[in-house]
Amino acid sequence: MNKKTMLTGEWKVEGNSPDFAEKISTNGTVPGHVHNDLLNNNYIKDPFWRDNDKLCSWVEDWFWSYEKTFEFDKNDSFSKH
C-alpha cells in the first residue's frame, strides 16, 4: 500500500551567517518563506513596515535550509513516475 506524506506543515529552519560564525535554528512553515518564519519567531521586524526592509537585508546573505523528518516503512512499495 502506498502511503502519502504531506510536505506541508512545520519544518525546522536553520540559517548560517556568510562566515558561519553565527547560526539560527527555529521553526518554519512550508509552504512559506524564510522572512515570514523569522518574523513569526521574532528574529526580524515586519519588512513591509516603513524602513524595516533595510534592517532585514542581512537575511539574504545568510545560507538557509529547511529540514523535516519523515517516517519510512520499508514494506511500502514505490513506483517511479
C-alpha positions in Angstrom: 0.0 0.0 0.0 1.4 3.4 -0.9 1.3 5.9 1.9 1.2 9.7 1.0 3.3 12.0 3.1 2.3 15.6 3.0 5.2 18.1 2.8 3.2 21.0 4.2 3.3 22.0 7.8 6.0 22.7 10.4 9.7 22.3 9.5 13.0 23.1 11.2 14.7 26.2 9.7 18.4 26.7 10.0 20.5 29.6 8.9 24.2 30.3 8.9 25.9 33.6 8.5 28.2 34.0 5.5 31.3 33.3 7.6 29.5 30.5 9.6 30.2 32.3 12.8 26.5 32.7 13.7 23.6 30.3 13.5 19.9 30.5 13.8 17.6 27.5 14.4 13.9 28.0 14.6 10.6 26.6 13.4 9.2 27.3 9.9 6.2 26.6 7.8 6.1 25.0 4.3 4.9 26.4 2.0 6.3 29.7 3.2 9.3 32.0 3.1 12.3 32.5 5.4 11.3 36.1 6.1 7.9 35.0 7.3 9.4 32.4 9.5 11.9 34.8 11.0 9.2 37.4 11.6 6.9 34.9 13.3 9.7 33.8 15.6 10.8 37.4 16.4 14.2 37.4 14.7 13.2 40.3 12.4 10.6 43.1 12.4 8.0 43.4 9.7 10.0 44.1 6.5 6.9 45.7 4.9 6.7 48.4 7.6 8.4 51.7 6.8 12.2 51.2 6.5 12.3 47.8 8.3 13.4 46.2 5.0 16.8 47.7 5.5 17.1 46.1 8.9 16.3 42.7 7.3 18.8 42.8 4.4 21.2 40.5 6.3 18.7 37.6 5.7 19.5 37.5 2.0 23.2 37.0 2.7 22.8 34.0 5.0 22.6 30.3 4.0 19.1 28.8 4.8 17.9 25.3 4.9 14.6 23.6 5.8 14.6 20.1 7.4 11.8 17.7 8.3 12.0 14.1 9.5 9.7 11.5 7.8 8.8 8.0 8.8 9.5 5.3 6.2 8.1 1.9 6.1 10.4 -0.4 4.2 7.3 -2.6 3.3 5.7 0.3 1.3 6.0 0.0 -2.4 7.0 2.9 -4.6 6.6 3.5 -8.2 8.6 5.7 -10.5 6.8 8.4 -12.5 
